[in-house]
């Protein structure tokens, strides 16, 4: 693999964002804005006495060695897009930015154990370096498993979460955070730099207005002036000069947030119930299916899991289940597109008002805040990667519709300020 000259540190966030797009598209079944002013208390942090003992360290093995040790799980994992993340990230870097390699920063999630070792030794200076300059194995089982994978110990949390989302482990169920360590909104690679540490996006909770409050609180003390994509990617705020407004949660994978309090979660389901169901091998043994990037709609075992409950709705077989889910996706997509059209019209009118320079300042600011809030609601419910394709319907259809209605309400309020 060729290497390239070191890029500016800001680019690390950019590359991470671009390849996060690749990751989100591959892994999902398939986020900003006026302060609401709600008086909410910060999430209580986990106390040291509540921490569990770390699993015993085991000898490091390569991915190939783990696959050989656990062939059923390993071979299905090798079919997953997650098992080829280095190639995807390097390709995205080249396509989006003309780079020739993935940035080391990307490895914080995708080569968790190896990255942490190097980061602990050298610090933030490594973030924008070429990944191929370091000995790291991407997509190893240790990205999720702690210790021997056969013992079933999994744990969420990586360098990004530890630096920027300190409330997450206390806020999300452990079984969700294993996936949520990547499938959540995180501010980006820049926040592994010492100068930028200090933000906790989940300080007040995981709902859009709560995350917005936490991020505005931080960035009002640390102003954003960037208008470039590296400022706006992976949740890093970006100044929109057309409406003279800093936008938040401009890019995100808010999937674990959206899943919280959903009907499926209330029933006791987790991400793995649908994306990593139990499979019976040819010899009769049962194992956990590890092609987690395959859509549950393409997995007979996952569809059977769905039918355990959905048959009570008159859905009799797998084909009917697929048709039902795709119907809900189409329904959600239509609502999403209607909100997107309103949001675009609002942006255009707001840009005109800013350019004219004769609007009442108080009303103009109220309109800016309303746009920001509407944009947060809109992006949050569908993830910023694919906000209008309805793909998150199975995650939480009702919550997505609720967020879109809140976006519509904010748009209407903002438009009234500049009418």
N, C-alpha and C positions, 0 to 999 in steps of 0.2 A: 504494500500500500504506500502510495506516495504521501509525502508530508508537505505541509505548507507553512509559510512564515506565520509566527504567532499573530493572532488577531487582537483587536482591542477587547478588553474584558467585557464590555457591554455585549459583544457578539455572542458570548457564551450563553446568555439568556436567550438570544435570538435562535441560536442553533437548537438549544434545548426545546424551545417552543415549537420550532418547525418539526422536529422529530417527535415531540409530544403529540403533534397532529397525527403523525404516522401511527404512533402507539395507540391513540384514542380510537382512530378509525379501525385499527385492527382488533382492539381488545373489547370494545363495547358491543353489546348485542345490537347493536346497531345496524360574563357571566355578567348603572352603577353611578355621583348621584346623591341626591339630597339626603341629609341625615334625617331619619324619621323622628328623632328626638325621643324615642321610647326609652324609658328609664329601666334598663336591664342591668343585672349584675354580671360581672365577669364569671366565666366558668371556673369552678374551683379546680385547682390543680391537684393531681394525685400526690399524696404525701409519701415521703420516703419509706415510711413503715408499711405502705401498701404495695410496694414493689415486690414482684416475684423473683425468685432466684433465676439467674440465667442458666439455660441448659449447658451441660458440660461440653466443652470444646472438643470437636472431633477433627481428625486429620482431614486436611483440605483435599478434595477430589475434583477432577475435571468433570465437565458435563458428560462427556463420553463414559467416564467411569460410573457416574451415578445412573446413567441410562442402562449400562450393563448390569448394575446391581439391582435395579428395579425396572425391568423391561416393559411391563404393562404401562406403568405411569410414564416412564421415560420415552417410550416410542410414541405415545400419543402426544406428549409434550413436544417432541420434535416435529410434529405436524402443525403446531401452533405458530402463529406469526411472532409470538413472544420469544420463540427460540432463535429468531434471526434478527434481533434488534440492532446489532451493530451494522449489518448491511443496510437496514432501513434508515438508520440515523445518518450514516455516511452518505447515502444516496440523497436524502433530504437536504443535507448540508450543501451538497454539490448543486442540486437543482435550485435551491432558494438563494444561496449566497455565493455560489462559485467556489466553495470550499472543496477540498479533496479528501476530507476525513471528518469523522465525528469528533466533537469536542469532548474532552475529558469530563466536563460537567455533566454530560448526558449519562455518564456511567454511575452517577450517584444513585440512580434508580436501577439501571440496567446491568450494573456490575457491582452491586451494593457492597459486598464484602471487600473486594479488591480496591474499590474506590476509597472506602473508608480508611483502609490502611495507608494509602498514599496521601489522602487528605490530612490525616492525623499527623503525618510526618512533615508535609510541605505546606499545607494550608491553601488559601485561595489562589495562590500563584499558579496552580495547576489548571484552573478551570477552563481557560480558553486554549490550552495546549491540544495537540493532536492525540487522540486516544491511542493510536498505534505506536506512540512513543513510550507507552507504559505497558507493563505486563499485566493485563487484566482480561479475564474471561467473562465476556458478556453472556447474559441469559442463563447463568448457572442456577442450579436449584436453590442456592443460598440467597437469591434475591427475595425469597419468601420463607424458606425453611431455615431454622436455626438448629444446628447440629445435624444429625443423620436424618435425611428426609423420611426414612422408613419409620422413624419414631413418631412422626406426625406433628412435631413441634413447628408451628408457624408463627411469625411475628411481623407486624407492620411497623414501619418506621425506618427512615433513611436520613441522610445528612440534611436534606431539604426540610423534612418534617421537624427534625430536631432543632433546626435554626429558625424556622419561620412559623411553625404551627404547633407551638408547645402545648396548647390545650387539646389537641386532636385525640391523644390517647385517652384522655379523661372523658372526652365528648362522644366518641364513636365506640360502638361495641368492638371488642378486639377482633372478632371474626369478620367484621366489615372492613376494619382498618388495614388488614393484610392486603386487600385489594385497593382500599382507599388511599394507601400510601402513594399510589401513582394516579389512581382514578379519582382525584380530588383537585380542587383549586389550590395551586401553590404559587407564591409570588415570583419564583424564578431563580436562576443561577446566581444573579447578582447578590442575593441575600445570603450566600455563603461567604461573601466578603466581610471582613471585620467591620468595615465602615458602615455597612448597611444592616447588620444584625440588630434585632430588637422588635421587629414586627411579629404580632401574633394574630393572624387573620381570624382565628376562631375564639378570640377573647370574649365575645359576647354571644356566641352561638354560631350555628351553621346556616341559618336562613339568610336570604339575599340581603335584607336590610340590616341584619346583624353583622354580616361580613363587611358590608359597605361601611358601617359605622366604625368598625375596627380599622379598616384600611384608610379611611379619610382621616381618622384621628392620627394615624402614623404619618401619613404623607403631608398633612397640613403643617406638621413640625419638620418634615423633610421634603420640601417642595419639588414637584416634578416640572421640568422644563423641556424634556425631550418630546419630539414629535415623530421620531423614527420608529420603525417596526420593532427594534430591539427594546424600546421602552414599553411597547404595548403588548408584547407577547408573553404568554404564560402568566397572565394575571398582573404583570407589572403595569401600573397606570401609565397612560399616554395622554399628552396634551393634544386635543383636537382643535387646531387653530381656526377652523371654520366657525365653530361655535364658542371659541375661547373658553373651553371647559376641559378639565382633567377627567378622563373617563377611567373607570375602575373595572376590575374583573374583565378586561378586554379579551382575554383568551383563557379558556379553562376547560377542564374535564370534571365538571361538577356532578359526577355520577354517584359517589358515595353520599354526598349531601342530599341529592334528590331522592335517594332510596330511603333515607331516614323518615320514619313515621308513615311510610307507605303501607298500603294494604298487605302487600307481600311480607314486609318486615313484621307487621303486627301479627301475622300468622306464624311467625317463627322462622321464616325463610331467610337465607343469607345469599350472598353472591354465588357461592359455590353450589348451592342446590340446583341452580339452573345452568350455570356455566361450567361446572365440574361435577356432573352427576356420577353416581355409582354405576359401574358397568360390570357385567359378568363376562369373564374371560372364557376362552374356549375350554379350558380345563375345569370350569365351574367355580373358580375363585372370583371374588368380587374385589374390585379396585377402584380408585378414584380416577376418573377420566381427566387428562391433563391438557387437552387441546381447548384451553379456556377462551381462545379467540374465535372459535367456531360459534356461529349463531345458534342459540338453543332451538331455533326453528328448523335447523338442519340436523339436529341430534335426536334420534328416536327415543333415547333414554330420558333426555330432558323433557320431551313432549309427553312421555308417559307420566313424568312427575307432575306436569301441568294438569293432565287429565284427572289426576287423583282428586282435584277439587273442581275443576271446570266442567266435569261431566254433569254436575248438579245444575249447571246453566244450560244443559241441553247440548253440549258439545260432545259428540260421541266418539270421535277418532282423531288421529294425528292430523289428517288433512283439514278437518274442520277446525282444529285448534290453530293451525297455521293461518287459515283464512280469517279466523276471528281476530288474531293479533294483527295481521296485516290490515284488516279493516279499521282497527283502532289507530294504527299508525297513519293511515290515510286521513282519518278524521282529525287527528292531532295536527298533521301537516297542513291541512286547510286552515285551521285556527291560527297556527304559527305564521303562515303566509299573510293572513289578514292583518295580524299585529305588525309584522315586518313592514307591510305597505304603509300603515299608519305611522310607524316609527320613522321611516324614510321621509315621509311628507313633513313630519314634525321637524326633522333635522334640517330640511331645506328651508322651511319658514323661519326657523331659529337662526340659521346662517344668514338669511336675508336681513333679519332684525339686527343682528350683530354688525353686519356690513353697513347698514344704514346709519348707525350711530346716533339715532335720535330717540331710542326707546327709553321709557321710564326704567331707571336702573334697578329699582326694587323688583319690578315685574319681570324684567329681563333675567335677573338672577334667579327668581322663582322658576322661570321657564327652563333655564339651564339645569337647575337642580331636578326639575321634573323629568327632563330628558335623560339625565344621568340615571335616575332611579328606574325609569321605564326600560332603559337599556340593560340595566342589571337584571331585572326580572326576566326580560326576554332571553338574554344569553344563558342565564342560570338554568332555565327549565329544559333546554335542549342541548346544552354544551355549546360552546362557541364554535366548535368545529363544524357542526351540522345542525344549525338551529331551526331549520324549516323542513326537515325530512320525516318528522314524526317518529324517528327511530327510538326515542326514549319512552314510548307509550307504555311498554311493559314494565318499565322501571317504576313509574308512578303517573298514570294517565291523569288522574284527578288533580294531583299536585301541579302537574305541568299546566293544565287548563287554569287552575287557580292563579299561577304566576302570570300567565298571559292576560288574564282579566285585570290583575293588578297593574300590569304594564299599560293596558288600554286606559285604565282609570288615570294613571299618571300622565299619559299622553294628552288626554282630554283636559286635564287640569293645566298642563303646561301650555297647550294651544290657547286656552282662554286668557292666559297672561299676555300673549302677544297678538291677540286678534285685532 
